[in-house]
Amino acid sequence: MELRKDFAYSLVVPTSMGVRITPKDGQPVHCSDTFIMQATSAETNVASIASYLGLPVKVLTTFVKDSPIAAFIKSNLASRHMQYEGKEVPQGGPWGYRHQFNIADSGFGSRGPRVHNDRAGEVGRTLNVKDFDLERIFGREGVQILHLSGLIAALSHETGIFCLELAKAAKKYGTRISFDLNYRASFWKDREDELKKIFSEIAGISDILVGNEEDFQLCLGIEGPEAGGKDLASKIESFKAMIGRVRKEYPNASVYATTLRQVINTNSHLWGAIMLEGDNWHVVEPREIHVLDRIGGGDGFVGGLLYGILKGWEPEKWIQFGWASGALATTLLTDYAQPADEEQIWSIWQGNARVKR
């Protein structure tokens, strides 16, 4: 994949930042009185692979002015080696704007995870293209890959236009576009026609398209994989057929990818992936991973995939590094991976969990 050579940023992600609170020791939310709080967003989860491994990353977002939560988020992004820019929006009183809360029970054993999103008054819904100098970001500074998420594109009417205009600016200045569809039913309710139009436009000019079977069906209207088969391995050919249909409808992209997951129990999953690069199929057959907290595994996969592309590796390594980055994310209490170095991720791929001294 040909990437822009003159750039200030390897990866730029637009996002709506919030905080995630989880009970200690894997307990359910309703039984707990002690919680761990972290700054979070799906898009910065993706970007963390590149930022922790030394590539320049920028976050485009918006903040509540003078909010201690905004200050917490800014400190967290800085600790993750991410630059950020965004408008400071006045709170407007106690019933005004705020950063979203994600309240998560990670589950354990036979008890599945439960996630409750509290997004009333979310400041990220005000993200507006007028608040960013796209000519400066994409033209003068330069970006190798813009990563967009369907979560942000569907957040509000304004954010949908924002993501589409970012994609158009990226296209104009030779920046590659990555689009993870990330369908959420509650975001799409009563907005199907509006969002299908925006998603189709973004997908039509994207270079990298990522999604699961639900994403491709419900966001883009692509027929999903055939039913049947008792395990993921037996379904791989039908997933390939689905990706083939996506490629036919959206031929601009050169990379199409999806993850494969079968849940044995909360802490043991079969994890695999499929990628079509040009005319070449790359498949990671599902294999067992041990899960501390599954949230963020898919984002880790995308982050690792994009890192491999940014590093100019052979395509076979993109999906391998993505698979292992996703597996790493599920071993951490944060919903984003914090790799120590590339070797740590490659050791996961190789199945090497021996002590490193």
C-alpha positions as CSV (number, residue, x, y, z in Angstrom):
1,M,0.0,0.0,0.0
2,E,1.4,3.4,-1.0
3,L,1.6,5.8,1.9
4,R,2.3,9.5,1.9
5,K,6.0,10.2,2.4
6,D,5.9,13.7,3.8
7,F,3.9,13.7,7.1
8,A,3.8,14.9,10.6
9,Y,1.5,12.2,11.8
10,S,1.4,8.5,11.0
11,L,-2.1,8.2,12.3
12,V,-4.9,10.6,13.0
13,V,-8.2,9.6,14.7
14,P,-11.3,11.7,15.3
15,T,-13.0,10.6,18.5
16,S,-15.3,11.4,21.4
17,M,-13.4,10.8,24.6
18,G,-15.0,9.5,27.8
19,V,-14.2,7.5,30.9
20,R,-14.7,3.9,31.6
21,I,-15.3,2.6,35.2
22,T,-15.0,-1.1,36.1
23,P,-15.3,-2.8,39.4
24,K,-12.2,-4.3,41.0
25,D,-11.4,-8.0,40.9
26,G,-13.8,-8.8,38.0
27,Q,-17.0,-8.3,40.1
28,P,-20.4,-7.2,38.7
29,V,-21.3,-3.5,38.7
30,H,-24.4,-3.9,40.9
31,C,-22.4,-5.7,43.6
32,S,-19.5,-3.3,43.8
33,D,-18.6,-0.1,45.6
34,T,-15.0,0.3,44.4
35,F,-14.2,1.1,40.8
36,I,-11.2,1.8,38.6
37,M,-11.6,4.7,36.2
38,Q,-9.8,5.1,32.9
39,A,-10.0,7.4,29.9
40,T,-11.4,5.7,26.9
41,S,-12.6,5.7,23.3
42,A,-12.6,3.0,20.6
43,E,-10.6,5.1,18.3
44,T,-7.8,5.9,20.7
45,N,-7.8,2.2,21.6
46,V,-6.9,1.6,17.9
47,A,-4.3,4.4,17.9
48,S,-2.5,3.1,21.1
49,I,-0.7,0.4,19.3
50,A,1.1,2.9,17.1
51,S,1.6,5.5,19.8
52,Y,3.1,3.1,22.3
53,L,5.4,1.8,19.6
54,G,6.8,5.2,18.8
55,L,4.8,6.5,15.8
56,P,3.4,10.0,15.8
57,V,-0.4,10.0,16.5
58,K,-2.9,12.8,16.7
59,V,-6.4,12.8,18.3
60,L,-9.1,15.2,17.0
61,T,-11.8,15.6,19.6
62,T,-13.6,18.1,21.8
63,F,-13.5,18.8,25.5
64,V,-15.8,20.2,28.2
65,K,-14.1,23.5,29.3
66,D,-12.7,23.6,32.8
67,S,-13.9,20.0,33.5
68,P,-11.8,17.8,35.8
69,I,-12.7,14.8,33.6
70,A,-11.4,16.7,30.6
71,A,-8.1,17.3,32.5
72,F,-8.0,13.6,33.4
73,I,-8.5,12.6,29.7
74,K,-5.8,15.1,28.5
75,S,-3.3,13.7,31.0
76,N,-4.1,10.2,29.9
77,L,-3.7,10.9,26.2
78,A,-0.3,12.6,26.9
79,S,0.8,9.5,28.9
80,R,-0.1,7.4,25.8
81,H,2.2,9.6,23.7
82,M,-0.7,11.1,21.7
83,Q,-1.0,14.7,20.6
84,Y,-4.5,16.1,20.6
85,E,-6.5,19.1,19.5
86,G,-10.1,20.1,20.0
87,K,-12.5,22.8,20.9
88,E,-13.2,23.6,24.5
89,V,-17.0,23.7,24.9
90,P,-18.6,25.5,27.9
91,Q,-20.4,23.0,30.1
92,G,-23.5,25.2,30.2
93,G,-24.5,24.3,33.8
94,P,-25.1,21.1,35.7
95,W,-27.4,19.8,32.9
96,G,-25.2,20.7,30.1
97,Y,-22.3,19.0,28.3
98,R,-20.1,16.2,29.7
99,H,-17.8,13.4,28.7
100,Q,-19.6,10.1,28.3
101,F,-19.4,7.4,30.9
102,N,-18.9,3.7,30.1
103,I,-19.8,1.4,33.0
104,A,-18.5,-2.1,32.5
105,D,-18.7,-5.5,34.1
106,S,-15.9,-7.5,32.5
107,G,-17.6,-10.8,33.5
108,F,-15.9,-14.0,34.7
109,G,-16.1,-17.6,33.8
110,S,-19.7,-18.5,33.0
111,R,-20.9,-14.9,33.8
112,G,-20.7,-12.8,30.6
113,P,-19.6,-9.2,30.4
114,R,-22.2,-6.4,30.6
115,V,-21.6,-2.8,29.4
116,H,-23.8,0.2,30.2
117,N,-23.3,3.3,28.2
118,D,-24.3,6.6,29.7
119,R,-24.0,9.2,26.9
120,A,-26.5,11.9,27.8
121,G,-25.1,15.4,27.0
122,E,-22.0,13.9,25.4
123,V,-19.8,16.7,24.3
124,G,-18.4,14.6,21.4
125,R,-21.7,14.9,19.6
126,T,-20.8,18.5,18.9
127,L,-17.7,17.6,16.8
128,N,-17.8,19.9,13.8
129,V,-15.6,20.2,10.8
130,K,-15.6,24.0,11.2
131,D,-13.6,23.6,14.4
132,F,-10.5,22.1,12.6
133,D,-8.2,23.4,9.9
134,L,-8.2,20.5,7.5
135,E,-5.9,22.1,5.0
136,R,-3.3,22.5,7.8
137,I,-3.7,19.0,9.2
138,F,-3.8,17.1,5.9
139,G,-2.1,19.5,3.5
140,R,0.7,21.3,5.3
141,E,1.4,18.9,8.3
142,G,0.5,15.7,6.5
143,V,-1.0,12.4,7.6
144,Q,-0.3,8.8,6.5
145,I,-3.5,7.2,7.6
146,L,-6.8,8.7,8.8
147,H,-8.7,6.1,10.9
148,L,-12.5,6.6,11.1
149,S,-15.0,4.7,13.2
150,G,-18.7,4.2,12.6
151,L,-19.2,5.0,16.3
152,I,-18.2,8.6,15.6
153,A,-19.9,8.8,12.2
154,A,-23.2,7.7,13.8
155,L,-22.9,9.8,17.0
156,S,-24.9,12.8,15.6
157,H,-25.8,14.5,12.4
158,E,-22.8,16.8,12.9
159,T,-20.4,14.1,13.5
160,G,-21.5,12.2,10.4
161,I,-20.7,15.2,8.3
162,F,-17.5,15.7,10.2
163,C,-16.2,12.2,9.4
164,L,-17.3,12.5,5.8
165,E,-15.5,15.8,5.3
166,L,-12.4,14.4,7.0
167,A,-12.4,11.5,4.6
168,K,-12.7,13.9,1.6
169,A,-9.9,16.1,2.9
170,A,-7.7,13.0,3.4
171,K,-8.5,11.8,-0.1
172,K,-7.6,15.2,-1.5
173,Y,-4.1,15.3,0.1
174,G,-3.1,11.7,-0.5
175,T,-3.8,10.3,3.0
176,R,-5.0,6.7,3.2
177,I,-8.4,6.2,4.8
178,S,-9.2,3.3,7.2
179,F,-12.9,2.8,8.2
180,D,-14.0,0.4,10.9
181,L,-17.8,0.3,10.5
182,N,-18.6,-0.4,14.2
183,Y,-22.4,-0.7,14.0
184,R,-24.5,0.2,17.1
185,A,-28.2,-0.4,16.8
186,S,-29.1,2.4,19.4
187,F,-27.2,5.0,17.3
188,W,-29.0,3.9,14.1
189,K,-32.5,3.9,15.4
190,D,-34.8,6.0,13.1
191,R,-31.7,7.3,11.2
192,E,-31.1,4.3,8.8
193,D,-31.4,6.2,5.6
194,E,-29.3,9.1,6.7
195,L,-26.5,6.9,8.1
196,K,-26.4,4.4,5.2
197,K,-25.8,7.3,2.8
198,I,-22.9,8.7,4.9
199,F,-21.4,5.3,5.6
200,S,-21.6,4.3,1.9
201,E,-19.9,7.6,0.9
202,I,-17.0,7.0,3.4
203,A,-16.7,3.4,2.5
204,G,-16.6,4.3,-1.2
205,I,-13.4,6.3,-0.8
206,S,-11.8,4.2,1.9
207,D,-8.6,2.2,1.4
208,I,-9.0,-0.1,4.3
209,L,-12.4,-1.5,5.3
210,V,-12.9,-3.4,8.6
211,G,-16.1,-4.9,10.0
212,N,-17.8,-8.1,11.2
213,E,-20.7,-9.7,9.5
214,E,-23.2,-7.5,11.4
215,D,-21.4,-4.3,10.4
216,F,-21.3,-5.1,6.7
217,Q,-24.9,-6.2,6.6
218,L,-26.5,-3.4,8.7
219,C,-24.2,-0.5,7.7
220,L,-23.7,-1.2,4.0
221,G,-26.5,-3.7,3.2
222,I,-24.1,-6.5,2.2
223,E,-25.4,-10.0,2.5
224,G,-23.7,-11.7,5.4
225,P,-22.1,-15.2,5.7
226,E,-24.1,-18.3,5.1
227,A,-25.6,-19.9,8.2
228,G,-24.4,-23.3,9.3
229,G,-21.3,-24.8,10.5
230,K,-20.6,-25.7,14.2
231,D,-17.3,-23.7,14.5
232,L,-15.5,-20.7,13.2
233,A,-13.1,-22.7,11.1
234,S,-16.0,-24.2,9.1
235,K,-17.4,-20.7,8.4
236,I,-14.2,-19.2,6.9
237,E,-15.2,-19.8,3.3
238,S,-18.6,-18.1,3.8
239,F,-16.8,-15.1,5.5
240,K,-14.5,-14.9,2.5
241,A,-17.6,-14.8,0.2
242,M,-19.1,-12.0,2.2
243,I,-15.8,-10.0,1.9
244,G,-15.9,-10.7,-1.8
245,R,-19.4,-9.1,-2.0
246,V,-18.1,-6.1,0.0
247,R,-15.2,-5.7,-2.5
248,K,-17.6,-5.8,-5.5
249,E,-19.7,-3.0,-4.0
250,Y,-16.8,-0.9,-2.7
251,P,-13.8,-1.6,-5.0
252,N,-11.7,1.4,-4.1
253,A,-10.3,-0.3,-1.0
254,S,-7.2,-2.5,-1.3
255,V,-7.6,-4.1,2.2
256,Y,-10.7,-5.7,3.7
257,A,-10.6,-7.4,7.1
258,T,-12.7,-9.0,9.7
259,T,-12.1,-10.8,13.0
260,L,-13.4,-14.1,14.0
261,R,-14.4,-14.9,17.6
262,Q,-16.0,-17.9,19.3
263,V,-16.7,-17.6,23.1
264,I,-16.0,-20.7,25.0
265,N,-16.4,-18.9,28.3
266,T,-15.8,-15.3,29.4
267,N,-12.1,-16.0,29.9
268,S,-11.4,-18.3,27.0
269,H,-12.1,-17.5,23.4
270,L,-11.2,-18.8,20.0
271,W,-9.7,-15.8,18.1
272,G,-9.0,-15.6,14.3
273,A,-9.0,-13.1,11.4
274,I,-9.4,-12.9,7.7
275,M,-7.9,-10.2,5.4
276,L,-8.2,-9.7,1.6
277,E,-5.2,-7.6,0.4
278,G,-5.4,-7.0,-3.4
279,D,-6.2,-10.5,-4.7
280,N,-4.5,-12.3,-1.8
281,W,-6.2,-13.9,1.1
282,H,-4.6,-14.0,4.5
283,V,-6.2,-16.1,7.2
284,V,-5.4,-16.6,10.9
285,E,-7.2,-19.9,11.8
286,P,-9.0,-19.4,15.2
287,R,-6.9,-20.4,18.1
288,E,-7.5,-20.2,21.9
289,I,-6.6,-17.0,23.8
290,H,-7.1,-16.3,27.5
291,V,-9.1,-13.3,28.3
292,L,-9.0,-11.0,31.3
293,D,-11.3,-8.3,29.7
294,R,-12.5,-8.8,26.1
295,I,-13.5,-5.1,25.5
296,G,-11.0,-3.5,23.1
297,G,-9.7,-6.7,21.5
298,G,-11.2,-5.8,18.1
299,D,-9.7,-2.3,18.4
300,G,-6.3,-3.8,19.2
301,F,-6.6,-5.9,16.0
302,V,-7.2,-2.9,13.9
303,G,-4.4,-1.0,15.6
304,G,-2.0,-3.8,15.0
305,L,-3.1,-4.1,11.3
306,L,-2.6,-0.4,10.7
307,Y,0.8,-0.4,12.5
308,G,2.0,-3.2,10.1
309,I,0.9,-1.2,7.1
310,L,2.5,2.0,8.5
311,K,5.8,0.1,9.0
312,G,5.8,-1.1,5.4
313,W,5.8,-4.8,6.3
314,E,4.8,-7.6,4.0
315,P,0.9,-8.0,4.1
316,E,1.1,-11.4,5.8
317,K,2.6,-9.7,8.8
318,W,-0.2,-7.1,9.0
319,I,-2.9,-9.6,10.0
320,Q,-0.5,-11.6,12.3
321,F,0.5,-8.4,14.2
322,G,-3.2,-7.3,14.3
323,W,-4.3,-10.7,15.7
324,A,-1.6,-10.6,18.4
325,S,-2.3,-7.0,19.3
326,G,-5.9,-7.8,19.8
327,A,-5.0,-10.8,21.9
328,L,-2.7,-8.5,24.0
329,A,-5.5,-6.0,24.6
330,T,-7.7,-8.8,26.2
331,T,-5.0,-9.5,28.8
332,L,-5.1,-5.9,30.2
333,L,-7.6,-4.1,32.5
334,T,-7.5,-1.1,30.2
335,D,-9.6,-1.5,27.1
336,Y,-6.5,-0.5,25.0
337,A,-3.2,-2.4,24.5
338,Q,0.0,-0.9,25.9
339,P,2.7,-2.9,24.2
340,A,6.2,-2.7,25.7
341,D,7.7,-3.2,22.3
342,E,7.1,-5.1,19.0
343,E,8.8,-8.2,20.4
344,Q,6.1,-8.6,23.1
345,I,3.4,-8.7,20.4
346,W,5.4,-11.1,18.2
347,S,5.9,-13.4,21.2
348,I,2.1,-13.6,21.6
349,W,1.8,-14.5,17.9
350,Q,4.4,-17.2,18.3
351,G,2.7,-18.6,21.4
352,N,5.8,-17.8,23.5
353,A,4.7,-17.0,27.1
354,R,8.0,-17.9,28.7
355,V,9.7,-15.5,31.2
356,K,11.8,-12.8,29.5
357,R,14.8,-11.8,31.7
